[in-house]
Amino acid sequence: MNRVLELLRNKYFLSVIAFVVWMLFFDKNDILAQYEFKSQVNKLQEEKDFYVKEIETVKKDLNELNTNLNTAEKFAREKYFMKKDNEDVFVIVKEVKAD
């Protein structure tokens, strides 16, 4: 018990404790801010991974479009509903019923 009281009266110990408390809770870069920064970094990393995969897919599609004319025609018909002069295009939209 005496040892604890001596420790609490020590000005260096109190200074260190005050510094630690300040850095953990009151500083601009406290624990809560660090947690928020970490979660934001994780979210941005997930977005980056998603866009990198999308870029790879688009590059693959672009390569196919540039190398094969049949692929270009298929792409134009499916994505942009283009047609030849003597054709009609019917777009069928399925309705989603709410339960």
N, C-alpha and C positions, 0 to 999 in steps of 0.2 A: 504494500500500500504506500509506503514511504517512497519507494522507487517511482511509482506513478506520479505522485505529487511533485517530486523533483523534476520529472520529465515534463510535466505540465507548466512548471515555472521557468523552464529553460527557454530563453528568448529565441534561440536558433530553431529549436523544435517547433515552437509556435509559428515562427516565420515560415518554415517549410510547410506546415499544415495549412496555413493561410494561403500560401502560394499554390499548393495543390488544389485546394478548394476553389480558388479563383480560376485556375486553369481548367478545371473540370466543369464548372457550372456558369461562370460569369464572363469568360473571355469570348471574343468573337468566334473563335474556333473551338467551342466547347464540345462535349460529347454528343449532344443532340445535333449540332450542326454537322459534325463528322458523319453521323449515321445518315442524315439526309443527303449529304454529298455522296456517300457510298451507294445509297439506293438510286440516286440520280445517275451515277456512273453505270450501275448495272442496267438501268432502263435504257440508257443511251447505247450501251454495248449490244443489247438485244435488238434495238432498232438498226444498228449498224450491220449486225449479222443478217437481219432480214433483207436490208437493201443490197447487201453484197450478193445474197442468193438471187434476188430479183435481177440484178445487173447481169449475173452469169446466165440466167434464163433468157434475158433479152438479147444478150450477145450471141447465144446459141441460135435463137430464132432468126436474128439478123443474118448470121452466117448461112443458115439454111435458105433464107429468102434470096440472098445474093447468089447462091450456087445453083438453085433448082427452080425453074420456071413454074413447074406444077405446084411446088410448095407455095410460091408467091400467089398463084391463083387461088389455092385452097385457103390461104391466110386471108386474102381480100374477101372472099365469099363468107367465111365464118365470122371474122371480126367486124367487117364494115358493111356486110350485107350487099356487096356489089353483085351485079348480074350482067349477063350478056343481053344483047338487044332483044332477042327473041324469047327471053325467059321471064317468068314471074317469080317473085320471092315472097314466101309466106313466113311470117315470124310467129311462132307459137310460144306464148307466155303461160307458164303454169301458175295457177293461183294457189297461194298457200293459205289454207284454212286455219284459223286460230281455234285451239281447243278450249 
